[in-house]
């Protein structure tokens, strides 16, 4: 992290530099384990899970997150950016995002594919199959 402070979001930098109590660490480990076990149960029944990558289309460069989603004001806009991704970063489940289209405003939309722990090969297979089935990449119409 040293030497890269300028490239790290202030909120993330504050979290990394903060002192954590043993109780806070234990609670985080317990929460992570509960999430992992819940997804383990899910993947005992299903091979993969497909979600939007994020719950909104692209934002202006430099904006941390959307102010609103589906008309509802967000308390922490930056959290929306990681909404569908963070559970799998926490649990370690393999995930990939592939482009799957464009919005009415001609902004890219991503699809996230997730599988069981150590199921990286299936995630890659599904992503490749999707890309082969939809050989035409999303078409972006130049502005102006």
DRENTORKOL-3810 file (N, C-alpha, C; in nm, 4 decimals):
REM DRENTORKOL-3810
@n.u->0.0820; n.v->-0.1176; n.w->0.0000; ca.u->0.0000; ca.v->0.0000; ca.w->0.0000; c.u->0.0873; c.v->0.1252; c.w->0.0000
@n.u->0.2019; n.v->0.1177; n.w->0.0601; ca.u->0.2876; ca.v->0.2349; ca.w->0.0635; c.u->0.3261; c.v->0.2760; c.w->-0.0773
@n.u->0.3150; n.v->0.4039; n.w->-0.1023; ca.u->0.3463; ca.v->0.4564; ca.w->-0.2332; c.u->0.2276; c.v->0.4594; c.w->-0.3272
@n.u->0.1156; n.v->0.3980; n.w->-0.2878; ca.u->-0.0030; ca.v->0.3927; ca.w->-0.3737; c.u->-0.1228; c.v->0.4644; c.w->-0.3116
@n.u->-0.1007; n.v->0.5355; n.w->-0.2022; ca.u->-0.2103; ca.v->0.6001; ca.w->-0.1312; c.u->-0.2926; c.v->0.6915; c.w->-0.2212
@n.u->-0.2283; n.v->0.7595; n.w->-0.3158; ca.u->-0.2988; ca.v->0.8524; ca.w->-0.4044; c.u->-0.3954; c.v->0.7817; c.w->-0.4983
@n.u->-0.3748; n.v->0.6520; n.w->-0.5210; ca.u->-0.4612; ca.v->0.5792; ca.w->-0.6144; c.u->-0.5692; c.v->0.4989; c.w->-0.5429
@n.u->-0.5765; n.v->0.5095; n.w->-0.4091; ca.u->-0.6756; ca.v->0.4349; ca.w->-0.3319; c.u->-0.7851; c.v->0.5296; c.w->-0.2850
@n.u->-0.9090; n.v->0.4892; n.w->-0.3015; ca.u->-1.0246; ca.v->0.5647; ca.w->-0.2572; c.u->-1.0081; c.v->0.6008; c.w->-0.1089
@n.u->-1.0438; n.v->0.7236; n.w->-0.0715; ca.u->-1.0282; ca.v->0.7705; ca.w->0.0671; c.u->-1.1002; c.v->0.6814; c.w->0.1677
@n.u->-1.2231; n.v->0.6368; n.w->0.1324; ca.u->-1.2990; ca.v->0.5494; ca.w->0.2232; c.u->-1.2262; c.v->0.4186; c.w->0.2475
@n.u->-1.1708; n.v->0.3604; n.w->0.1420; ca.u->-1.0980; ca.v->0.2344; ca.w->0.1537; c.u->-0.9698; c.v->0.2567; c.w->0.2341
@n.u->-0.9017; n.v->0.3651; n.w->0.2076; ca.u->-0.7783; ca.v->0.3955; ca.w->0.2798; c.u->-0.8051; c.v->0.4118; c.w->0.4297
@n.u->-0.9141; n.v->0.4793; n.w->0.4656; ca.u->-0.9506; ca.v->0.4945; ca.w->0.6072; c.u->-0.9773; c.v->0.3587; c.w->0.6709
@n.u->-1.0471; n.v->0.2712; n.w->0.5987; ca.u->-1.0775; ca.v->0.1388; ca.w->0.6517; c.u->-0.9482; c.v->0.0585; c.w->0.6729
@n.u->-0.8559; n.v->0.0674; n.w->0.5774; ca.u->-0.7313; ca.v->-0.0084; ca.w->0.5878; c.u->-0.6412; c.v->0.0432; c.w->0.6997
@n.u->-0.6451; n.v->0.1725; n.w->0.7247; ca.u->-0.5581; ca.v->0.2322; ca.w->0.8260; c.u->-0.6173; c.v->0.2310; c.w->0.9662
@n.u->-0.7421; n.v->0.1942; n.w->0.9779; ca.u->-0.8100; ca.v->0.1947; ca.w->1.1070; c.u->-0.7649; c.v->0.0760; c.w->1.1920
@n.u->-0.7639; n.v->0.0936; n.w->1.3234; ca.u->-0.7332; ca.v->-0.0170; ca.w->1.4136; c.u->-0.8610; c.v->-0.0956; c.w->1.4399
@n.u->-0.8507; n.v->-0.2273; n.w->1.4271; ca.u->-0.9651; ca.v->-0.3157; ca.w->1.4466; c.u->-0.9513; c.v->-0.3880; c.w->1.5799
@n.u->-1.0614; n.v->-0.3981; n.w->1.6541; ca.u->-1.0579; ca.v->-0.4711; ca.w->1.7805; c.u->-1.0694; c.v->-0.6206; c.w->1.7512
@n.u->-1.0330; n.v->-0.7014; n.w->1.8479; ca.u->-1.0459; ca.v->-0.8460; ca.w->1.8336; c.u->-1.1925; c.v->-0.8844; c.w->1.8140
@n.u->-1.2819; n.v->-0.8179; n.w->1.8841; ca.u->-1.4254; ca.v->-0.8453; ca.w->1.8698; c.u->-1.4755; c.v->-0.8151; c.w->1.7288
@n.u->-1.4299; n.v->-0.7032; n.w->1.6720; ca.u->-1.4698; ca.v->-0.6681; ca.w->1.5349; c.u->-1.4160; c.v->-0.7706; c.w->1.4352
@n.u->-1.2932; n.v->-0.8122; n.w->1.4552; ca.u->-1.2337; ca.v->-0.9120; ca.w->1.3658; c.u->-1.3082; c.v->-1.0452; c.w->1.3772
@n.u->-1.3380; n.v->-1.0864; n.w->1.5001; ca.u->-1.4105; ca.v->-1.2121; ca.w->1.5214; c.u->-1.5492; c.v->-1.2058; c.w->1.4580
@n.u->-1.6173; n.v->-1.0922; n.w->1.4693; ca.u->-1.7500; ca.v->-1.0761; ca.w->1.4092; c.u->-1.7401; c.v->-1.0844; c.w->1.2568
@n.u->-1.6367; n.v->-1.0253; n.w->1.1990; ca.u->-1.6186; ca.v->-1.0302; ca.w->1.0532; c.u->-1.5922; c.v->-1.1730; c.w->1.0067
@n.u->-1.5101; n.v->-1.2462; n.w->1.0786; ca.u->-1.4802; ca.v->-1.3854; ca.w->1.0423; c.u->-1.6067; c.v->-1.4707; c.w->1.0528
@n.u->-1.6850; n.v->-1.4498; n.w->1.1584; ca.u->-1.8103; ca.v->-1.5238; ca.w->1.1773; c.u->-1.9093; c.v->-1.4933; c.w->1.0648
@n.u->-1.9196; n.v->-1.3661; n.w->1.0291; ca.u->-2.0096; ca.v->-1.3252; ca.w->0.9208; c.u->-1.9654; c.v->-1.3845; c.w->0.7873
@n.u->-1.8347; n.v->-1.3828; n.w->0.7610; ca.u->-1.7818; ca.v->-1.4393; ca.w->0.6377; c.u->-1.8124; c.v->-1.5888; c.w->0.6293
@n.u->-1.7951; n.v->-1.6588; n.w->0.7411; ca.u->-1.8215; ca.v->-1.8033; ca.w->0.7426; c.u->-1.9692; c.v->-1.8309; c.w->0.7159
@n.u->-2.0572; n.v->-1.7519; n.w->0.7741; ca.u->-2.2012; ca.v->-1.7703; ca.w->0.7522; c.u->-2.2365; c.v->-1.7481; c.w->0.6057
@n.u->-2.1772; n.v->-1.6444; n.w->0.5437; ca.u->-2.2007; ca.v->-1.6194; ca.w->0.4012; c.u->-2.1494; c.v->-1.7354; c.w->0.3173
@n.u->-2.0300; n.v->-1.7828; n.w->0.3491; ca.u->-1.9697; ca.v->-1.8937; ca.w->0.2739; c.u->-2.0592; c.v->-2.0178; c.w->0.2824
@n.u->-2.1070; n.v->-2.0505; n.w->0.4024; ca.u->-2.1914; ca.v->-2.1684; ca.w->0.4198; c.u->-2.3252; c.v->-2.1542; c.w->0.3471
@n.u->-2.3815; n.v->-2.0336; n.w->0.3466; ca.u->-2.5069; ca.v->-2.0103; ca.w->0.2748; c.u->-2.4873; c.v->-2.0334; c.w->0.1252
@n.u->-2.3775; n.v->-1.9828; n.w->0.0704; ca.u->-2.3515; ca.v->-2.0048; ca.w->-0.0722; c.u->-2.3135; c.v->-2.1497; c.w->-0.1005
@n.u->-2.2487; n.v->-2.2165; n.w->-0.0065; ca.u->-2.2182; ca.v->-2.3587; ca.w->-0.0242; c.u->-2.3485; c.v->-2.4375; c.w->-0.0373
@n.u->-2.4458; n.v->-2.4071; n.w->0.0487; ca.u->-2.5776; ca.v->-2.4720; ca.w->0.0391; c.u->-2.6428; c.v->-2.4420; c.w->-0.0959
@n.u->-2.6342; n.v->-2.3166; n.w->-0.1407; ca.u->-2.6924; ca.v->-2.2782; ca.w->-0.2690; c.u->-2.6286; c.v->-2.3580; c.w->-0.3825
@n.u->-2.4951; n.v->-2.3673; n.w->-0.3830; ca.u->-2.4259; ca.v->-2.4354; ca.w->-0.4916; c.u->-2.4318; c.v->-2.5879; c.w->-0.4796
@n.u->-2.4842; n.v->-2.6395; n.w->-0.3706; ca.u->-2.5154; ca.v->-2.7831; ca.w->-0.3640; c.u->-2.6375; c.v->-2.8142; c.w->-0.4513
@n.u->-2.7220; n.v->-2.7121; n.w->-0.4733; ca.u->-2.8434; ca.v->-2.7301; ca.w->-0.5533; c.u->-2.8299; c.v->-2.6770; c.w->-0.6961
@n.u->-2.7443; n.v->-2.5779; n.w->-0.7148; ca.u->-2.7318; ca.v->-2.5131; ca.w->-0.8458; c.u->-2.5850; c.v->-2.5087; c.w->-0.8879
@n.u->-2.5613; n.v->-2.5208; n.w->-1.0185; ca.u->-2.4242; ca.v->-2.5175; ca.w->-1.0696; c.u->-2.3680; c.v->-2.3767; c.w->-1.0752
@n.u->-2.4527; n.v->-2.2806; n.w->-1.1059; ca.u->-2.4047; ca.v->-2.1436; ca.w->-1.1227; c.u->-2.5126; c.v->-2.0445; c.w->-1.0827
@n.u->-2.4698; n.v->-1.9214; n.w->-1.0651; ca.u->-2.5571; ca.v->-1.8116; ca.w->-1.0267; c.u->-2.5238; c.v->-1.6959; c.w->-1.1199
@n.u->-2.6257; n.v->-1.6379; n.w->-1.1826; ca.u->-2.6045; ca.v->-1.5277; ca.w->-1.2756; c.u->-2.6761; c.v->-1.4044; c.w->-1.2222
@n.u->-2.6039; n.v->-1.2938; n.w->-1.2149; ca.u->-2.6599; ca.v->-1.1675; ca.w->-1.1666; c.u->-2.6126; c.v->-1.0548; c.w->-1.2576
@n.u->-2.6757; n.v->-0.9386; n.w->-1.2478; ca.u->-2.6124; ca.v->-0.8222; ca.w->-1.3106; c.u->-2.4783; c.v->-0.7994; c.w->-1.2401
@n.u->-2.3823; n.v->-0.7414; n.w->-1.3084; ca.u->-2.2555; ca.v->-0.7106; ca.w->-1.2424; c.u->-2.2772; c.v->-0.6005; c.w->-1.1394
@n.u->-2.3489; n.v->-0.4976; n.w->-1.1779; ca.u->-2.3875; ca.v->-0.3884; ca.w->-1.0875; c.u->-2.5335; c.v->-0.3527; c.w->-1.1178
@n.u->-2.6031; n.v->-0.2901; n.w->-1.0227; ca.u->-2.7457; ca.v->-0.2614; ca.w->-1.0431; c.u->-2.7754; c.v->-0.1303; c.w->-1.1178
@n.u->-2.6835; n.v->-0.0876; n.w->-1.2034; ca.u->-2.7014; ca.v->0.0376; ca.w->-1.2775; c.u->-2.6070; c.v->0.0363; c.w->-1.3972
@n.u->-2.6260; n.v->0.1301; n.w->-1.4878; ca.u->-2.5353; ca.v->0.1413; ca.w->-1.6019; c.u->-2.4195; c.v->0.2338; c.w->-1.5657
@n.u->-2.3302; n.v->0.2537; n.w->-1.6600; ca.u->-2.2087; ca.v->0.3330; ca.w->-1.6365; c.u->-2.2416; c.v->0.4734; c.w->-1.5863
@n.u->-2.1497; n.v->0.5255; n.w->-1.5043; ca.u->-2.1643; ca.v->0.6599; ca.w->-1.4474; c.u->-2.0565; c.v->0.7498; c.w->-1.5065
@n.u->-2.0708; n.v->0.8786; n.w->-1.4875; ca.u->-1.9641; ca.v->0.9691; ca.w->-1.5321; c.u->-1.8327; c.v->0.9353; c.w->-1.4607
@n.u->-1.7234; n.v->0.9504; n.w->-1.5311; ca.u->-1.5912; ca.v->0.9239; ca.w->-1.4751; c.u->-1.5713; c.v->1.0052; c.w->-1.3478
@n.u->-1.5236; n.v->0.9394; n.w->-1.2423; ca.u->-1.4966; ca.v->1.0059; ca.w->-1.1161; c.u->-1.6106; c.v->0.9999; c.w->-1.0161
@n.u->-1.7291; n.v->0.9642; n.w->-1.0599; ca.u->-1.8424; ca.v->0.9517; ca.w->-0.9675; c.u->-1.8318; c.v->0.8182; c.w->-0.8955
@n.u->-1.8406; n.v->0.8182; n.w->-0.7614; ca.u->-1.8210; ca.v->0.6963; ca.w->-0.6825; c.u->-1.9340; c.v->0.5967; c.w->-0.6953
@n.u->-2.0527; n.v->0.6442; n.w->-0.7160; ca.u->-2.1681; ca.v->0.5565; ca.w->-0.7253; c.u->-2.2902; c.v->0.6373; c.w->-0.7626
@n.u->-2.3983; n.v->0.5700; n.w->-0.7984; ca.u->-2.5202; ca.v->0.6426; ca.w->-0.8355; c.u->-2.5862; c.v->0.7049; c.w->-0.7125
@n.u->-2.6549; n.v->0.8156; n.w->-0.7339; ca.u->-2.7276; ca.v->0.8801; ca.w->-0.6244; c.u->-2.8575; c.v->0.8072; c.w->-0.5948
@n.u->-2.9140; n.v->0.7446; n.w->-0.6999; ca.u->-3.0420; ca.v->0.6762; ca.w->-0.6878; c.u->-3.0397; c.v->0.5484; c.w->-0.7700
@n.u->-3.1142; n.v->0.4491; n.w->-0.7229; ca.u->-3.1383; ca.v->0.3274; ca.w->-0.8005; c.u->-3.2877; c.v->0.3017; c.w->-0.7933
@n.u->-3.3490; n.v->0.2819; n.w->-0.9084; ca.u->-3.4942; ca.v->0.2602; ca.w->-0.9191; c.u->-3.5715; c.v->0.3703; c.w->-0.8469
@n.u->-3.5198; n.v->0.4940; n.w->-0.8565; ca.u->-3.5869; ca.v->0.6085; ca.w->-0.7983; c.u->-3.5645; c.v->0.6276; c.w->-0.6497
@n.u->-3.4927; n.v->0.5358; n.w->-0.5862; ca.u->-3.4703; ca.v->0.5477; ca.w->-0.4416; c.u->-3.3325; c.v->0.6063; c.w->-0.4137
@n.u->-3.3286; n.v->0.7084; n.w->-0.3275; ca.u->-3.2030; ca.v->0.7730; ca.w->-0.2907; c.u->-3.1182; c.v->0.6757; c.w->-0.2088
@n.u->-2.9886; n.v->0.6710; n.w->-0.2382; ca.u->-2.8977; ca.v->0.5822; ca.w->-0.1674; c.u->-2.8246; c.v->0.6553; c.w->-0.0561
@n.u->-2.8123; n.v->0.5909; n.w->0.0603; ca.u->-2.7380; ca.v->0.6503; ca.w->0.1715; c.u->-2.5886; c.v->0.6464; c.w->0.1454
@n.u->-2.5410; n.v->0.5375; n.w->0.0844; ca.u->-2.3979; ca.v->0.5213; ca.w->0.0571; c.u->-2.3809; c.v->0.4825; c.w->-0.0901
@n.u->-2.3789; n.v->0.5806; n.w->-0.1799; ca.u->-2.3723; ca.v->0.5499; ca.w->-0.3231; c.u->-2.2564; c.v->0.4586; c.w->-0.3624
@n.u->-2.1405; n.v->0.4727; n.w->-0.2992; ca.u->-2.0249; ca.v->0.3908; ca.w->-0.3368; c.u->-2.0501; c.v->0.2423; c.w->-0.3108
@n.u->-2.1335; n.v->0.2110; n.w->-0.2138; ca.u->-2.1622; ca.v->0.0693; ca.w->-0.1839; c.u->-2.2388; c.v->0.0009; c.w->-0.2963
@n.u->-2.3157; n.v->0.0772; n.w->-0.3726; ca.u->-2.3914; ca.v->0.0192; ca.w->-0.4839; c.u->-2.2991; c.v->-0.0392; c.w->-0.5892
@n.u->-2.1797; n.v->0.0161; n.w->-0.6004; ca.u->-2.0842; ca.v->-0.0303; ca.w->-0.7003; c.u->-2.0422; c.v->-0.1747; c.w->-0.6733
@n.u->-2.0375; n.v->-0.2127; n.w->-0.5473; ca.u->-1.9926; ca.v->-0.3483; ca.w->-0.5122; c.u->-2.1077; c.v->-0.4395; c.w->-0.4723
@n.u->-2.2307; n.v->-0.3907; n.w->-0.4847; ca.u->-2.3481; ca.v->-0.4622; ca.w->-0.4356; c.u->-2.3588; c.v->-0.6092; c.w->-0.4715
@n.u->-2.3409; n.v->-0.6445; n.w->-0.5979; ca.u->-2.3550; ca.v->-0.7839; ca.w->-0.6394; c.u->-2.2216; c.v->-0.8581; c.w->-0.6400
@n.u->-2.1124; n.v->-0.7848; n.w->-0.6286; ca.u->-1.9793; ca.v->-0.8460; ca.w->-0.6377; c.u->-1.9188; c.v->-0.8809; c.w->-0.5018
@n.u->-1.9413; n.v->-0.7946; n.w->-0.4027; ca.u->-1.8708; ca.v->-0.8128; ca.w->-0.2763; c.u->-1.8954; c.v->-0.9468; c.w->-0.2080
@n.u->-2.0161; n.v->-1.0064; n.w->-0.2158; ca.u->-2.0320; ca.v->-1.1340; ca.w->-0.1441; c.u->-1.9318; c.v->-1.2396; c.w->-0.1907
@n.u->-1.9007; n.v->-1.2381; n.w->-0.3194; ca.u->-1.8124; ca.v->-1.3405; ca.w->-0.3743; c.u->-1.6651; c.v->-1.3043; c.w->-0.3531
@n.u->-1.6362; n.v->-1.1755; n.w->-0.3355; ca.u->-1.5021; ca.v->-1.1357; ca.w->-0.2944; c.u->-1.4777; c.v->-1.1804; c.w->-0.1508
@n.u->-1.5807; n.v->-1.1709; n.w->-0.0685; ca.u->-1.5692; ca.v->-1.2112; ca.w->0.0721; c.u->-1.5581; c.v->-1.3625; c.w->0.0855
@n.u->-1.6395; n.v->-1.4367; n.w->0.0105; ca.u->-1.6409; ca.v->-1.5829; ca.w->0.0256; c.u->-1.5362; c.v->-1.6535; c.w->-0.0592
@n.u->-1.4839; n.v->-1.5854; n.w->-0.1602; ca.u->-1.3830; ca.v->-1.6472; ca.w->-0.2455; c.u->-1.4397; c.v->-1.7296; c.w->-0.3596
@n.u->-1.5699; n.v->-1.7221; n.w->-0.3831; ca.u->-1.6289; ca.v->-1.7962; ca.w->-0.4949; c.u->-1.5841; c.v->-1.7335; c.w->-0.6265
@n.u->-1.5543; n.v->-1.8157; n.w->-0.7263; ca.u->-1.5092; ca.v->-1.7614; ca.w->-0.8547; c.u->-1.6234; c.v->-1.6908; c.w->-0.9271
@n.u->-1.5897; n.v->-1.5784; n.w->-0.9894; ca.u->-1.6894; ca.v->-1.5005; ca.w->-1.0618; c.u->-1.6231; c.v->-1.4326; c.w->-1.1810
@n.u->-1.7030; n.v->-1.4099; n.w->-1.2838; ca.u->-1.6562; ca.v->-1.3370; ca.w->-1.4015; c.u->-1.7689; c.v->-1.2468; c.w->-1.4489
@n.u->-1.7314; n.v->-1.1355; n.w->-1.5067; ca.u->-1.8296; ca.v->-1.0444; ca.w->-1.5639; c.u->-1.8074; c.v->-1.0378; c.w->-1.7143
@n.u->-1.9155; n.v->-1.0516; n.w->-1.7890; ca.u->-1.9072; ca.v->-1.0423; ca.w->-1.9349; c.u->-2.0082; c.v->-0.9381; c.w->-1.9832
@n.u->-1.9740; n.v->-0.8650; n.w->-2.0887; ca.u->-2.0704; ca.v->-0.7703; ca.w->-2.1424; c.u->-2.1885; c.v->-0.8450; c.w->-2.2029
@n.u->-2.3087; n.v->-0.7951; n.w->-2.1765; ca.u->-2.4267; ca.v->-0.8665; ca.w->-2.2274; c.u->-2.5256; c.v->-0.7764; c.w->-2.2987
@n.u->-2.4908; n.v->-0.6517; n.w->-2.3164; ca.u->-2.5812; ca.v->-0.5634; ca.w->-2.3888; c.u->-2.5576; c.v->-0.4187; c.w->-2.3549
@n.u->-2.6472; n.v->-0.3359; n.w->-2.4018; ca.u->-2.6416; ca.v->-0.1934; ca.w->-2.3731; c.u->-2.7801; c.v->-0.1462; c.w->-2.3304
@n.u->-2.7814; n.v->-0.0402; n.w->-2.2532; ca.u->-2.9072; ca.v->0.0174; ca.w->-2.2057; c.u->-2.9715; c.v->0.1019; c.w->-2.3150
@n.u->-3.0897; n.v->0.1529; n.w->-2.2863; ca.u->-3.1587; ca.v->0.2424; ca.w->-2.3791; c.u->-3.0769; c.v->0.3688; c.w->-2.4041
@n.u->-2.9907; n.v->0.4030; n.w->-2.3063; ca.u->-2.9030; ca.v->0.5197; ca.w->-2.3203; c.u->-2.7694; c.v->0.4833; c.w->-2.3841
@n.u->-2.7595; n.v->0.3600; n.w->-2.4362; ca.u->-2.6391; ca.v->0.3130; ca.w->-2.5036; c.u->-2.5197; c.v->0.2959; c.w->-2.4078
@n.u->-2.5489; n.v->0.2602; n.w->-2.2821; ca.u->-2.4430; ca.v->0.2360; ca.w->-2.1841; c.u->-2.4285; c.v->0.0856; c.w->-2.1632
@n.u->-2.3054; n.v->0.0385; n.w->-2.1379; ca.u->-2.2824; ca.v->-0.1061; ca.w->-2.1272; c.u->-2.3486; c.v->-0.1683; c.w->-2.0045
@n.u->-2.3917; n.v->-0.2931; n.w->-2.0225; ca.u->-2.4502; ca.v->-0.3722; ca.w->-1.9140; c.u->-2.3678; c.v->-0.4990; c.w->-1.9013
@n.u->-2.3331; n.v->-0.5351; n.w->-1.7773; ca.u->-2.2531; ca.v->-0.6549; ca.w->-1.7530; c.u->-2.3328; c.v->-0.7627; c.w->-1.6820
@n.u->-2.2957; n.v->-0.8875; n.w->-1.7103; ca.u->-2.3563; ca.v->-1.0042; ca.w->-1.6462; c.u->-2.2470; c.v->-1.0750; c.w->-1.5667
@n.u->-2.2746; n.v->-1.1023; n.w->-1.4398; ca.u->-2.1795; ca.v->-1.1717; ca.w->-1.3532; c.u->-2.2185; c.v->-1.3193; c.w->-1.3429
@n.u->-2.1193; n.v->-1.4061; n.w->-1.3599; ca.u->-2.1400; ca.v->-1.5508; ca.w->-1.3509; c.u->-2.0589; c.v->-1.5998; c.w->-1.2318
@n.u->-2.1220; n.v->-1.6750; n.w->-1.1412; ca.u->-2.0579; ca.v->-1.7221; ca.w->-1.0191; c.u->-2.0793; c.v->-1.8724; c.w->-1.0076
@n.u->-1.9821; n.v->-1.9435; n.w->-0.9493; ca.u->-1.9990; ca.v->-2.0867; ca.w->-0.9262; c.u->-1.9432; c.v->-2.1245; c.w->-0.7898
@n.u->-1.9510; n.v->-2.2530; n.w->-0.7618; ca.u->-1.9073; ca.v->-2.3048; ca.w->-0.6321; c.u->-1.7576; c.v->-2.2804; c.w->-0.6108
@n.u->-1.7162; n.v->-2.2949; n.w->-0.4889; ca.u->-1.5753; ca.v->-2.2820; ca.w->-0.4551; c.u->-1.4933; c.v->-2.3770; c.w->-0.5417
@n.u->-1.3876; n.v->-2.3281; n.w->-0.5993; ca.u->-1.2994; ca.v->-2.4035; ca.w->-0.6906; c.u->-1.3685; c.v->-2.4401; c.w->-0.8207
@n.u->-1.4779; n.v->-2.3717; n.w->-0.8538; ca.u->-1.5500; ca.v->-2.3970; ca.w->-0.9776; c.u->-1.5132; c.v->-2.2993; c.w->-1.0879
@n.u->-1.3896; n.v->-2.2537; n.w->-1.0853; ca.u->-1.3432; ca.v->-2.1554; ca.w->-1.1833; c.u->-1.3652; c.v->-2.2036; c.w->-1.3266
@n.u->-1.3386; n.v->-2.3323; n.w->-1.3494; ca.u->-1.3515; ca.v->-2.3859; ca.w->-1.4852; c.u->-1.4945; c.v->-2.3713; c.w->-1.5373
@n.u->-1.5933; n.v->-2.3926; n.w->-1.4525; ca.u->-1.7323; ca.v->-2.3795; ca.w->-1.4957; c.u->-1.7652; c.v->-2.2339; c.w->-1.5269
@n.u->-1.7170; n.v->-2.1411; n.w->-1.4458; ca.u->-1.7408; ca.v->-1.9985; ca.w->-1.4713; c.u->-1.6850; c.v->-1.9610; c.w->-1.6089
@n.u->-1.5635; n.v->-2.0047; n.w->-1.6373; ca.u->-1.5012; ca.v->-1.9737; ca.w->-1.7661; c.u->-1.5775; c.v->-2.0410; c.w->-1.8807
@n.u->-1.6223; n.v->-2.1643; n.w->-1.8605; ca.u->-1.6991; ca.v->-2.2347; ca.w->-1.9640; c.u->-1.8304; c.v->-2.1626; c.w->-1.9948
@n.u->-1.9003; n.v->-2.1201; n.w->-1.8914; ca.u->-2.0274; ca.v->-2.0502; ca.w->-1.9115; c.u->-2.0031; c.v->-1.9169; c.w->-1.9821
@n.u->-1.9009; n.v->-1.8435; n.w->-1.9371; ca.u->-1.8694; ca.v->-1.7147; ca.w->-2.0000; c.u->-1.8343; c.v->-1.7341; c.w->-2.1480
@n.u->-1.7536; n.v->-1.8353; n.w->-2.1766; ca.u->-1.7144; ca.v->-1.8620; ca.w->-2.3158; c.u->-1.8353; c.v->-1.9039; c.w->-2.3990
@n.u->-1.9214; n.v->-1.9884; n.w->-2.3442; ca.u->-2.0408; ca.v->-2.0325; ca.w->-2.4164; c.u->-2.1322; c.v->-1.9136; c.w->-2.4456
@n.u->-2.1476; n.v->-1.8254; n.w->-2.3487; ca.u->-2.2311; ca.v->-1.7066; ca.w->-2.3701; c.u->-2.1722; c.v->-1.6213; c.w->-2.4821
@n.u->-2.0411; n.v->-1.5973; n.w->-2.4746; ca.u->-1.9771; ca.v->-1.5139; ca.w->-2.5764; c.u->-1.9859; c.v->-1.5776; c.w->-2.7153
@n.u->-1.9782; n.v->-1.7105; n.w->-2.7242; ca.u->-1.9910; ca.v->-1.7781; ca.w->-2.8536; c.u->-2.1352; c.v->-1.7727; c.w->-2.9048
@n.u->-2.2314; n.v->-1.7896; n.w->-2.8156; ca.u->-2.3721; ca.v->-1.7885; ca.w->-2.8556; c.u->-2.4152; c.v->-1.6500; c.w->-2.9028
@n.u->-2.3570; n.v->-1.5477; n.w->-2.8438; ca.u->-2.3887; ca.v->-1.4101; ca.w->-2.8807; c.u->-2.2633; c.v->-1.3484; c.w->-2.9400
@n.u->-2.2326; n.v->-1.3921; n.w->-3.0611; ca.u->-2.1064; ca.v->-1.3547; ca.w->-3.1252; c.u->-2.0948; c.v->-1.2071; c.w->-3.1575
@n.u->-2.2079; n.v->-1.1384; n.w->-3.1666; ca.u->-2.2006; ca.v->-0.9963; ca.w->-3.1963; c.u->-2.1879; c.v->-0.9188; c.w->-3.0662
@n.u->-2.0761; n.v->-0.8494; n.w->-3.0473; ca.u->-2.0613; ca.v->-0.7716; ca.w->-2.9239; c.u->-2.1654; c.v->-0.6607; c.w->-2.9173
@n.u->-2.1938; n.v->-0.6127; n.w->-2.7965; ca.u->-2.2900; ca.v->-0.5025; ca.w->-2.7851; c.u->-2.2483; c.v->-0.3886; c.w->-2.8765
@n.u->-2.3435; n.v->-0.3298; n.w->-2.9447; ca.u->-2.3140; ca.v->-0.2207; ca.w->-3.0371; c.u->-2.3310; c.v->-0.0872; c.w->-2.9648
@n.u->-2.2251; n.v->-0.0082; n.w->-2.9637; ca.u->-2.2296; ca.v->0.1234; ca.w->-2.9048; c.u->-2.2453; c.v->0.2252; c.w->-3.0166
@n.u->-2.3380; n.v->0.3149; n.w->-3.0013; ca.u->-2.3609; ca.v->0.4182; ca.w->-3.1007; c.u->-2.2821; c.v->0.5406; c.w->-3.0564
@n.u->-2.1897; n.v->0.5876; n.w->-3.1390; ca.u->-2.1096; ca.v->0.7046; ca.w->-3.0995; c.u->-2.1991; c.v->0.8241; c.w->-3.0676
@n.u->-2.1631; n.v->0.8954; n.w->-2.9617; ca.u->-2.2385; ca.v->1.0142; ca.w->-2.9231; c.u->-2.2198; c.v->1.1235; c.w->-3.0282
@n.u->-2.3237; n.v->1.2041; n.w->-3.0466; ca.u->-2.3130; ca.v->1.3194; ca.w->-3.1357; c.u->-2.3425; c.v->1.2820; c.w->-3.2721
END
